[in-house]
Amino acid sequence: MEILEAITDFARKAHEGQRRKFVDEPYLNHLVRVSEICKEVTSELPIIAAALLHDLLEDTEVTSEKLSTFLSQRFSPEETRQTLKWVHELTDVYTHADYPQWNRDKRKTKEAERLGKISATAQTIKYADILDNSLDIVKSGSGFAPRYLIEAKMNLEKMNRGNKELYKKAKEAVSEGLRKVRGR
């Protein structure tokens, strides 16, 4: 798994110094967990790579071109294209920076609609992301947990083409999280 080690190292360096918002740990831990969740349903390296890199373009200074160059040194042209496609699909479009005139509810609704149209593979990775985030935010006791979980539920209602097993786990984690934060 030399390729995955190189990709993990690339993600580690790109996310250097970043910490999780609701759990005091290096950001890389989340990315590794998302990739491990994906490994439960696939052994395809480009999918696992996209899971490790899913927040890269959104949360770091790494450009699409730099990521493409990095991937092309490790993957075939088709694998590079696919991995980049999935990372792009998983990168938020309706951000506050790009849509400051919209409130959070409008941005998140538009993002959920967009996520409903992405590939089944990218949806599968997003399920793993939601699963890990839901478990973390509920454990943290954050007051933001109910809002995150409601938004995750809205995303899952729109995204139903990915891996059915992970979809079910993500839905259960969100539902259980909502029960816990609502005190039931």
C-alpha positions, 0 to 999 in steps of 0.5 A, a space after each residue: 500500500 505504498 500509494 496510500 502511504 504517499 497519499 496519506 502523507 500528502 494529506 497530512 502535509 496539506 492539512 498540517 496544523 489543522 485541528 478538528 472543530 469538535 474533537 481536539 485531534 489532528 484533522 488527518 485523523 478524520 480523513 483516515 477514518 473516512 478512508 477506513 470506512 470506505 475500505 469496508 465496502 471497496 478496495 479500489 485505490 482511487 476511491 480510498 484516495 478520494 476519501 483521504 483527499 475529500 476536504 483538500 481543495 476546500 480546506 487547504 491551499 492545495 490547488 486542483 492542478 497540484 493535486 492532479 500532478 501529485 496523483 498522476 505520479 502515482 495513478 494511471 491517467 484514468 485513475 487520476 481523472 476519476 480521483 480528481 472528479 470525486 474530490 471535486 464533487 465532494 468540495 462544497 460549492 455553496 460556501 459563505 465566501 462565494 455566496 455571502 448574500 445567502 444565509 446558511 439555510 439557503 446555502 446548505 439547501 443548495 449544497 444538498 441539492 447539488 450532492 444529490 446529483 453527484 456520482 454514486 461513488 462520491 455519494 458513498 464517500 460522503 456517507 463515510 464523511 457524514 458517519 464519522 462527523 456524526 459520531 464525533 459531533 455527538 460525542 463532543 457535546 457541541 451545541 452545533 450538533 443538532 444543526 449539523 445532524 439536521 443538515 446531514 439528514 437533509 443531505 442523505 435525503 437527497 443522496 441515495 445512489 451510493 453504497 446501500 450499506 454505508 447509506 444505511 449506517 450514515 442514516 442510522 448514525 444521524 438518527 441516533 445522534 439526533 435522538 441523543 442530542 434531543 435527549 431521547 
